[in-house]
Structures are given as C-alpha cells and as structure tokens.
Amino acid sequence: MVVNVEQGAANPSVAILLRISDALGVGLPALVQPPERTLVKVTRHGEGAVLWSGENGGRGVLVTGTPPPDVVELWDWSLGPGDRHASPAHAGGTSELVQVQQGTVTVEVADQAVTLDVGDAAAFPGDVPHAYAHPSADPNAPLVRFSLAVFEPAVGSGTAAYARTGPVVDDV
C-alpha cells in the first residue's frame, strides 16, 4: 500500500494512514499536516542519533542534516584506541569534510592515508572507499574526536549509481 500511495496510484483510508503512522512511530498529524515552517532546526546536546558504535568506545552520531535533494549531514565522531570505521563508496558526487577536535585521526581514502591532528581538516570524495581510524592500539590512549560533514547531491532523484551504504550501516 505504501508503494501505491507513494506512486500516487492509491488514496489511503484513515485506517491505513493510522497504521502507517503507528508503524513509523509518529502521530497521524505528522503524516498529513504540512511541515512546520521554521528557519532553525535545533538538535540539543545528546539528542543526535548514535548510528555507529566501535568496539573500543567510539561512536558516530548523526547530529543534524538537511532535507533532499542535496543532503548535508553533520556528524560528531569519536574513536577509541584501535577503532576503525570503514565505509564503502557512497553515491556518485558525495563529498566529505573532516576536522579533528581532539587527538589524532588517520583518514584513509582509496589508497591514500593521511594523519590529522587537532585543528587539522581534510576534504575528499566520499564516492570512493574510505575509513577513519584511531592510530593508537594502546588501550589507555584517550578517545579521538572529529566533526564530519557529508554532502550527497540529488538524493532520491533516481540519478545515483547505487544506493547509499555509508556510515549508517557499516560496522567495524
């Protein structure tokens, strides 16, 4: 039914809309009311979605993002000693920006690896395999922390070569 509604081939009944809203965990008004027009969308500290957890204490938190078609995501990442997050290539045209807030991070892009220290930043294509790693295996080493911005053009337009399989679904 959802596919038919999405394609404009069916008009759902109120009962169907209620079942869809229940399945999504949102109220019916969220499905049928026009989106609230606000200039500022706020995500309070601690409200971001933890979408990756490392074996040694690291985490990837999606803090906020923009709606399609040109999506920008802002992430807060931490890596514990020995943590490494590998990501396959995202959809064509994806770009990533990293800035280190604490410690040292190794960024691997295709066959290149660069080490970034506090305050360092890097920009690279996200449409090639890439990874982020804590370079120390010493269990007493502190967490490293970095901000990550991901730009994905034309999301949902059907023009991407393949579906996104980025940080949200990959585990160490």
Secondary structure, DSSP 4 states (H G I P E B T S, - for coil): -HHHHHTTS----HHHHHHHHHHHTS-HHHHHSPPP--S-----TT-SEEEEE-TTS-EEEEEEEPPSSSEEEEEEEEE-TT-EEEE---STT-EEEEEEEES-EEEEETTEEEEE-TT-EEEEESSS-EEEE-----TTSPPEEEEEEEEETTTTSS-SSS---STTT---
